[in-house]
């Protein structure tokens, strides 16, 4: 079974930092694009950051300069370093990965979500 397991969420004061990790486990042939999304109550899920297999990155304007996405292919893991957190960053954060799981099949997988709460 292929799974994405997230960790690192929690409660932090404004200005603090957190690092989210997402590890893919199971039979994985290769990892394509990976990313982080977030969803706050009453809002749609939005892309926070993404990273391709070539390590090109893309960030939402609201997090540029504060968040950094990276990946470690040897560990099948993607990270999101979040610095200078703001109350507006409060949301459930979801890991997403485009994984090749067989010679013929590639699927999008989602983590279960991890809560990030930033107090003012």
DADAGI-V961323 format. One record per pair of residues at least 12 apart in sequence whose ideal C-beta (glycine too) atoms are under 7 Angstrom apart, sorted by the first residue. I is the first residue (numbers start at 1). J is the second residue. D is the distance in Angstrom with one decimal. If there is no record, write none. Layout:
# DADAGI-V961323
i:I j:J d:D
i:I j:J d:D
This chain:
# DADAGI-V961323
i:1 j:26 d:5.5
i:2 j:24 d:6.9
i:2 j:26 d:3.7
i:2 j:27 d:6.8
i:2 j:28 d:6.4
i:2 j:99 d:6.4
i:2 j:101 d:5.6
i:2 j:109 d:6.1
i:3 j:25 d:5.2
i:3 j:26 d:6.0
i:4 j:22 d:5.5
i:4 j:24 d:5.5
i:4 j:95 d:5.0
i:4 j:97 d:5.9
i:4 j:109 d:5.2
i:4 j:110 d:6.5
i:4 j:111 d:4.0
i:5 j:23 d:5.2
i:5 j:25 d:6.6
i:5 j:111 d:6.8
i:6 j:20 d:6.6
i:6 j:21 d:7.0
i:6 j:22 d:5.0
i:6 j:95 d:5.1
i:6 j:111 d:4.2
i:6 j:112 d:6.4
i:6 j:113 d:7.0
i:6 j:114 d:4.5
i:7 j:21 d:5.1
i:7 j:114 d:6.9
i:8 j:20 d:4.1
i:8 j:21 d:5.2
i:8 j:114 d:6.7
i:9 j:93 d:6.4
i:9 j:114 d:3.3
i:9 j:115 d:5.1
i:9 j:116 d:5.0
i:11 j:117 d:4.7
i:11 j:119 d:6.7
i:12 j:85 d:5.7
i:12 j:118 d:5.8
i:13 j:119 d:5.4
i:14 j:85 d:6.3
i:14 j:86 d:5.9
i:14 j:87 d:6.0
i:14 j:118 d:5.7
i:14 j:119 d:6.6
i:14 j:120 d:5.4
i:15 j:84 d:6.0
i:15 j:85 d:6.8
i:16 j:85 d:5.5
i:17 j:82 d:6.1
i:17 j:83 d:4.7
i:17 j:85 d:6.6
i:18 j:82 d:5.0
i:18 j:85 d:6.7
i:18 j:116 d:6.4
i:19 j:79 d:6.1
i:19 j:80 d:7.0
i:19 j:81 d:5.0
i:19 j:82 d:6.9
i:20 j:36 d:6.8
i:20 j:79 d:6.7
i:20 j:80 d:4.3
i:20 j:82 d:7.0
i:20 j:93 d:6.0
i:20 j:114 d:6.5
i:21 j:77 d:6.0
i:21 j:79 d:5.5
i:22 j:77 d:6.5
i:22 j:78 d:4.9
i:22 j:95 d:3.4
i:22 j:111 d:5.6
i:23 j:75 d:6.8
i:23 j:76 d:6.0
i:23 j:77 d:4.6
i:24 j:76 d:4.2
i:24 j:97 d:5.7
i:24 j:99 d:6.4
i:27 j:101 d:6.3
i:28 j:76 d:6.2
i:28 j:99 d:5.4
i:28 j:101 d:6.1
i:29 j:100 d:4.4
i:29 j:101 d:6.3
i:29 j:102 d:6.6
i:30 j:100 d:4.5
i:31 j:53 d:6.7
i:31 j:73 d:6.1
i:31 j:76 d:6.4
i:31 j:97 d:6.4
i:31 j:99 d:5.9
i:32 j:53 d:5.4
i:32 j:98 d:4.0
i:32 j:99 d:6.9
i:32 j:100 d:6.7
i:32 j:106 d:6.9
i:33 j:50 d:6.0
i:33 j:51 d:7.0
i:33 j:52 d:5.1
i:33 j:53 d:6.8
i:33 j:98 d:4.7
i:34 j:51 d:5.6
i:34 j:71 d:5.9
i:34 j:78 d:4.2
i:34 j:96 d:6.8
i:34 j:97 d:4.6
i:35 j:47 d:6.3
i:35 j:49 d:6.2
i:35 j:50 d:3.5
i:35 j:51 d:6.8
i:35 j:96 d:4.9
i:36 j:48 d:4.5
i:36 j:49 d:5.2
i:36 j:69 d:6.6
i:36 j:80 d:4.8
i:36 j:93 d:5.9
i:36 j:95 d:6.1
i:37 j:94 d:4.7
i:37 j:96 d:6.0
i:38 j:91 d:3.8
i:38 j:92 d:6.6
i:38 j:93 d:4.8
i:38 j:94 d:7.0
i:39 j:91 d:5.7
i:39 j:92 d:5.4
i:40 j:90 d:6.4
i:40 j:91 d:4.2
i:46 j:60 d:6.6
i:47 j:60 d:6.2
i:48 j:60 d:5.4
i:48 j:63 d:5.9
i:48 j:67 d:6.7
i:49 j:63 d:6.8
i:49 j:67 d:5.8
i:49 j:69 d:4.0
i:49 j:80 d:6.3
i:50 j:69 d:6.9
i:51 j:69 d:4.9
i:51 j:71 d:5.5
i:51 j:78 d:6.7
i:57 j:69 d:5.6
i:66 j:82 d:6.8
i:66 j:83 d:5.3
i:66 j:84 d:4.8
i:67 j:80 d:6.1
i:67 j:81 d:6.6
i:67 j:82 d:5.2
i:68 j:81 d:4.4
i:78 j:95 d:6.6
i:85 j:118 d:4.6
i:86 j:118 d:6.1
i:87 j:118 d:5.0
i:87 j:119 d:7.0
i:87 j:120 d:4.8
i:89 j:116 d:6.4
i:89 j:118 d:5.2
i:90 j:116 d:6.4
i:90 j:117 d:5.2
i:90 j:118 d:5.1
i:91 j:116 d:6.2
i:92 j:113 d:4.4
i:92 j:114 d:6.9
i:92 j:115 d:5.5
i:93 j:113 d:6.7
i:93 j:114 d:5.4
i:93 j:116 d:5.5
i:94 j:110 d:5.8
i:94 j:111 d:5.6
i:94 j:113 d:4.9
i:95 j:111 d:3.6
i:96 j:108 d:6.4
i:96 j:110 d:5.6
i:97 j:109 d:5.2
